[in-house]
Amino acid sequence: MTPDERRSLLRRTFDAGVAAAHPAVCLPAHLPAPPKGRVIVLAAGKGGGACAEIAEKFYRETYGLGPDRLLGLAVTRHGHARPTEWIKVVEAGHPVPDAAGLQGAADTIALAESAGPDDLVLALITGGGSANWVAPADGLDLAVKQATTKALLRSGAPIDAINTVRKHLSKIKGGRLARAAHPAKVVTLAISDVPRDDPSVIASGPTVPDPSTLEDAVAALERFKVTPHPDVAKALADPANESPKPDDAAFEDAAFTVVSRPADALAAVVRTLEDAGVEVRVVGADLEGEAREVAAEHAAIVRGLTGLTKPVALVSGGELTVTIRGQNGRGGPNQEYALALVEHLRNVPDWAALAGDTDGADGGGGSPEDPAGAVVDAGTLERARAKGLDPAYFLAENDSTGFFEATGDGLHTGPTCTNVNDLRIVLVDMPG
């Protein structure tokens, strides 16, 4: 394959993985029949707008519901809204929550509390819902929660640790939305963006029992060396902020189903590559860890490949992390992984790699124009050298976005309106 052919195959493969996880594909078959009363749709996350759009169309066209029996609110990331008529869609901050998310969460709780025994509360949860639904516990304000989120993101903490803290500083997360909706029936349909598809981790589990405790939240802050604001420390010492457990009445009539998961996107990636005549080696479906360290491990595998008779692809999913040490860098774990590959595969020919977030944004400042990741190959280093750029310097500064802006290797998809975590594909096409 030529370099252009490798890049084209990588992008086509990534797009197939994203398409397999879109709400239009995975959601309709799971939507329940309406009750005697109303269907109250409460959606959140990067796919929240698309879920609301699809659910509204389904209940209008299949059951003829009108606005007297179909209503709701979706809170999604800026740039991810979809057109709806009766279910309101609000755009809010991610990964750092903002005032729009604060109001959206308050309105969501109010809608849940309005539900009666004959109503169905349909929670459509996707990755990103933790930031989009922000409802600080008593004694906390938005600025404090924003600062805590930023500190945890910079620390390199994995999503389950971040969400453990979030759930104990919230009025909506960690099962509290189900509590607000009780005694209405609650059905949650979730698109998973977390390793092992843990319902209590997806969007911080707003409709399921929370296995973590206040003590776990304190331990997470200590583990990742995040000094809590005094108001946060006070909230985490207050027993009233403990999250609902399995014996809570809120879960007596609550159901939870994962309708799409990272494994589904990974399977679509594998099929696309195999159809193209590529030998696929899945090196991890739920990888976690430092992006640059995982890249070093994958580069070592590539350097060990010999005697190839056909192209080989190393495929992985999961969510990597970045511990930020630079001062003014921009980027996310996919771009940092790709940049580290460029550094580690300096003298290896005939390879290309794509690392991207299926939601269309890898780090960034919350803009729809943020890169989804990067597509790199041996030519990336040549372009960098021509501009006098050293990958090692940009890695030290955690400025992968700056590097790829200069080399032109950024992956830009725009909002995909779904989120099943990250996909990484390293394609090797060396002569035998």
C-alpha positions in Angstrom: 0.0 0.0 0.0 1.1 3.6 -0.6 1.1 6.0 2.3 -2.1 7.6 1.0 -3.8 4.2 0.7 -2.8 3.4 4.3 -4.2 6.7 5.6 -7.4 6.2 3.6 -8.0 2.7 5.0 -7.4 3.9 8.5 -9.9 6.7 8.2 -12.5 4.4 6.6 -11.9 1.9 9.4 -12.4 4.5 12.1 -15.5 5.8 10.5 -17.0 2.3 10.4 -16.3 1.9 14.1 -18.1 5.2 14.9 -21.0 4.5 12.6 -21.6 1.2 14.4 -22.2 3.0 17.7 -24.4 5.8 16.5 -27.8 6.1 18.3 -29.6 5.7 15.0 -28.2 2.2 14.7 -28.3 1.0 18.3 -31.2 2.8 20.0 -34.5 2.2 18.3 -34.7 -1.6 18.9 -34.5 -0.9 22.7 -37.0 1.9 23.1 -39.9 0.6 25.3 -43.6 0.9 24.6 -45.2 4.0 26.1 -47.0 3.8 29.4 -50.5 5.0 30.2 -49.1 8.3 31.1 -46.3 10.3 29.7 -42.9 9.5 28.3 -40.4 11.9 29.8 -37.1 11.7 27.9 -34.0 12.8 29.9 -30.8 12.6 27.8 -27.3 13.6 28.5 -23.8 13.4 27.0 -22.2 13.8 23.6 -24.8 11.5 22.1 -27.7 13.1 24.1 -29.0 15.3 21.3 -29.0 12.4 18.8 -30.7 10.1 21.3 -33.4 12.7 21.9 -33.9 13.2 18.2 -34.3 9.5 17.5 -36.5 8.8 20.5 -38.9 11.7 19.6 -39.2 10.4 16.0 -39.8 6.8 17.3 -42.6 7.7 19.6 -44.3 10.1 17.2 -44.1 7.7 14.2 -44.6 4.4 15.9 -47.2 5.3 18.6 -48.5 8.7 17.4 -47.6 10.4 20.7 -48.1 14.2 20.8 -46.6 16.8 23.1 -49.1 16.1 25.8 -47.5 12.6 26.3 -44.0 13.1 25.0 -41.7 15.7 26.5 -38.2 16.0 27.9 -34.8 17.6 27.9 -31.4 16.6 26.5 -28.2 18.2 27.6 -25.3 17.7 25.3 -21.8 19.1 24.5 -21.5 22.4 22.6 -21.9 21.6 18.9 -23.6 18.3 19.4 -27.3 19.4 19.3 -29.8 17.8 17.0 -33.1 19.2 15.7 -36.1 18.2 17.8 -39.6 19.7 18.2 -40.9 18.6 21.6 -37.8 17.4 23.5 -35.7 20.5 24.3 -32.0 20.2 23.5 -29.4 22.3 25.5 -25.7 22.6 24.7 -23.4 22.7 27.7 -19.7 22.5 28.7 -17.5 19.5 28.4 -15.1 18.3 29.9 -15.4 21.2 32.3 -19.0 22.0 33.3 -20.6 25.4 32.7 -23.6 27.4 33.6 -25.7 25.9 30.8 -25.1 22.5 32.3 -26.0 23.7 35.7 -29.4 25.0 34.5 -29.9 21.9 32.3 -29.3 19.6 35.3 -31.7 21.6 37.5 -34.4 21.4 34.8 -33.7 17.7 34.4 -34.2 17.1 38.1 -37.4 19.1 38.0 -38.8 17.0 35.1 -37.9 13.8 36.9 -39.6 15.0 40.1 -42.8 15.8 38.1 -43.2 12.2 37.0 -46.1 10.2 38.5 -46.7 6.5 38.8 -48.2 6.2 35.3 -45.3 8.0 33.6 -42.1 6.5 32.1 -38.9 8.3 32.7 -36.6 7.3 29.8 -33.0 8.2 30.6 -30.8 8.1 27.5 -27.2 8.3 28.9 -24.0 8.7 26.9 -20.4 9.5 27.7 -20.0 13.1 28.6 -23.1 13.1 30.8 -21.0 13.7 33.9 -19.9 17.1 32.7 -23.2 18.0 31.0 -25.3 17.3 34.1 -23.8 19.4 36.9 -25.8 19.8 40.0 -23.5 20.7 42.9 -24.2 19.3 46.4 -25.4 21.8 49.0 -22.6 24.1 50.0 -20.8 23.9 46.6 -20.9 26.3 43.7 -20.1 25.8 40.1 -16.6 27.4 40.2 -15.5 25.0 42.9 -16.8 22.0 40.9 -15.1 23.4 37.8 -11.8 23.7 39.6 -12.1 20.2 41.0 -12.8 18.7 37.6 -9.8 20.6 36.0 -7.5 19.4 38.8 -8.6 15.8 38.4 -8.2 15.9 34.6 -4.7 17.3 34.9 -3.7 14.7 37.4 -4.0 11.8 35.0 -6.8 10.1 37.1 -8.8 7.5 35.2 -12.5 8.2 34.5 -13.7 5.9 37.3 -11.7 7.8 39.9 -12.9 11.1 38.5 -16.5 9.9 38.6 -16.2 8.6 42.1 -15.5 12.2 43.3 -18.2 13.7 41.0 -20.8 11.4 42.4 -20.3 12.5 45.9 -20.4 16.2 45.1 -23.7 16.0 43.1 -27.5 16.1 43.4 -28.0 14.1 40.2 -25.2 11.6 39.8 -24.7 8.3 41.6 -28.3 7.2 41.5 -29.9 10.5 42.5 -31.8 11.0 39.3 -33.6 7.7 39.8 -34.4 8.9 43.4 -35.9 12.1 42.0 -38.1 10.2 39.5 -39.5 7.7 42.1 -42.2 6.3 42.0 -42.3 6.5 38.2 -40.8 3.7 36.2 -37.3 4.5 35.1 -35.8 2.9 32.0 -32.1 3.7 31.2 -30.6 3.0 27.8 -26.9 3.8 27.8 -24.2 4.1 25.2 -21.0 3.0 27.1 -17.8 4.9 26.9 -16.0 3.2 29.8 -13.9 0.1 30.1 -16.0 -3.0 31.1 -19.2 -1.0 30.6 -19.9 -0.5 34.3 -23.3 1.2 34.7 -22.2 3.1 37.7 -19.4 4.7 35.8 -21.2 5.7 32.6 -22.0 9.4 33.0 -21.4 8.8 36.8 -24.4 6.4 37.0 -27.3 8.8 37.6 -30.0 6.1 37.6 -28.2 3.1 39.2 -27.0 2.3 42.7 -23.5 3.6 43.5 -21.0 1.1 44.9 -18.5 3.8 45.8 -18.5 5.7 49.1 -17.5 9.1 50.4 -14.3 7.5 51.7 -13.5 6.3 48.2 -13.9 9.8 46.9 -11.5 11.2 49.5 -9.0 8.4 48.7 -9.2 9.2 45.0 -8.2 12.8 45.6 -5.4 11.7 47.8 -4.2 9.1 45.4 -3.9 11.6 42.5 -2.5 14.4 44.8 -5.5 16.7 44.3 -5.9 19.1 47.3 -9.6 19.6 47.7 -11.1 23.1 48.1 -12.4 23.5 51.7 -16.0 23.3 50.5 -15.2 20.0 48.7 -13.6 18.6 51.8 -16.6 19.6 53.9 -19.0 18.0 51.4 -17.1 14.8 51.4 -17.2 14.7 55.2 -21.0 15.1 55.3 -22.9 11.8 55.5 -25.9 13.4 53.7 -23.8 13.3 50.5 -23.5 9.6 50.5 -24.9 8.1 47.3 -27.9 5.8 47.1 -27.2 2.1 47.5 -28.9 -1.0 46.0 -31.6 -1.2 48.8 -32.8 2.3 48.1 -36.5 2.5 47.0 -35.5 4.5 44.0 -34.4 1.3 42.2 -37.5 -0.8 42.8 -38.8 -0.1 39.3 -35.7 0.8 37.4 -34.1 -1.0 34.5 -30.8 -0.5 32.8 -29.5 -1.6 29.4 -26.3 -0.9 27.5 -27.4 -0.5 23.9 -23.9 0.1 22.4 -20.4 -0.4 23.9 -16.8 0.0 22.8 -16.6 -3.7 21.8 -19.2 -3.0 19.1 -17.1 -0.3 17.5 -14.0 -2.5 17.8 -15.8 -5.3 16.1 -16.7 -3.0 13.2 -13.1 -1.9 12.9 -11.9 -5.5 12.8 -14.4 -6.4 10.1 -13.4 -3.5 7.9 -9.7 -4.3 8.2 -10.2 -8.0 7.5 -12.3 -7.2 4.5 -9.4 -5.1 3.2 -7.1 -8.2 3.5 -5.4 -7.1 6.7 -4.4 -9.4 9.5 -5.8 -8.0 12.7 -4.3 -8.4 16.2 -6.4 -7.0 19.0 -4.0 -5.9 21.7 -6.6 -4.7 24.2 -10.3 -3.9 24.1 -10.3 -1.9 27.3 -6.8 -0.4 27.7 -6.1 2.1 30.4 -2.9 3.8 31.4 -0.6 6.6 30.3 -0.9 7.3 26.6 2.8 7.6 25.9 3.6 4.4 27.8 1.0 2.4 25.9 2.4 3.9 22.7 5.9 2.7 23.7 4.5 -0.8 24.2 2.7 -0.9 20.8 5.8 0.5 19.1 7.8 -2.4 20.6 5.3 -4.9 19.1 5.7 -3.2 15.7 9.5 -3.3 15.8 9.2 -7.0 16.6 7.2 -7.8 13.5 9.2 -9.7 10.8 8.6 -11.8 7.8 5.2 -10.3 7.0 3.3 -11.7 4.1 0.3 -9.4 4.4 -0.4 -6.1 6.2 -0.9 -6.4 10.0 -3.0 -4.0 12.2 -2.7 -3.7 15.9 -6.1 -2.6 17.2 -7.1 -1.4 20.6 -9.9 0.4 22.5 -10.3 1.8 26.0 -9.5 5.2 27.4 -5.9 6.3 28.1 -4.8 9.2 30.3 -2.4 12.0 30.2 -0.6 13.4 33.3 -0.1 17.0 32.4 3.4 18.3 33.2 3.8 21.0 30.5 2.6 24.6 31.1 0.8 25.6 27.9 0.3 22.4 25.9 -2.9 21.4 24.2 -4.0 17.9 23.3 -5.6 14.7 24.6 -4.6 11.1 25.1 -5.1 10.0 21.4 -2.9 12.8 20.1 -0.3 12.1 22.8 -0.4 8.4 21.9 0.1 9.2 18.2 2.9 11.7 19.0 4.7 9.1 21.1 4.4 6.6 18.3 6.1 9.0 15.9 9.0 9.3 18.4 9.3 5.5 19.0 9.0 4.5 15.4 11.6 7.0 14.0 13.4 4.4 11.9 10.6 2.1 10.9 9.2 2.3 7.3 5.8 1.4 5.9 3.6 2.1 8.8 0.7 4.4 9.7 -1.5 4.8 12.7 -4.8 6.5 13.7 -5.8 7.2 17.2 -9.1 9.0 17.7 -12.0 9.6 20.2 -15.2 8.3 18.8 -17.0 11.4 20.0 -15.0 13.6 17.6 -13.0 15.5 20.3 -9.7 14.5 21.9 -9.0 16.9 24.8 -9.4 20.5 23.5 -11.2 23.4 25.0 -14.8 22.2 24.3 -15.1 23.5 20.8 -16.8 21.5 18.0 -13.6 22.2 16.0 -11.4 20.4 18.4 -9.4 17.5 16.8 -10.6 13.9 17.4 -7.0 12.6 17.4 -4.3 12.2 14.8 -3.3 10.1 11.8 0.5 9.6 11.6 3.1 7.7 9.6 6.8 7.9 8.7 6.1 11.0 6.7 5.0 12.8 9.9 8.6 12.9 11.2 9.8 14.1 7.8 7.4 17.0 7.9 8.3 17.8 11.4 12.0 17.8 10.6 11.4 20.1 7.6 9.8 22.6 10.1 12.5 22.1 12.7 10.1 20.4 15.2 11.2 17.8 17.7 8.5 15.4 18.8 10.3 14.9 22.2 9.9 18.6 23.0 6.2 18.6 22.2 5.7 15.4 24.3 7.5 17.1 27.3 5.1 20.0 26.9 2.0 17.9 26.4 1.4 19.9 23.3 0.4 17.2 20.8 -2.2 19.5 19.2 0.4 22.1 18.5 2.6 19.5 16.9 -0.1 18.1 14.6 -1.3 21.5 13.7 2.2 22.2 12.3 2.5 18.8 10.5 -1.1 18.7 9.2 -1.7 15.3 10.8 -4.6 16.1 13.0 -7.8 14.0 12.7 -10.9 16.3 12.4 -14.3 14.6 12.2 -16.5 17.2 13.9 -19.1 16.0 16.4 -20.1 12.4 15.8 -23.1 12.5 18.2 -22.0 9.2 19.9 -19.3 8.2 22.3 -17.9 4.7 22.8 -14.4 5.7 23.9 -11.2 5.6 21.8 -10.0 3.6 18.9 -6.4 3.1 18.0 -5.1 1.3 14.8 -1.5 0.8 13.9 -1.1 -0.5 10.4 2.2 -2.1 9.4 2.9 -3.0 5.7 6.5 -4.1 5.6 8.0 -6.4 3.0 8.6 -10.0 4.2 
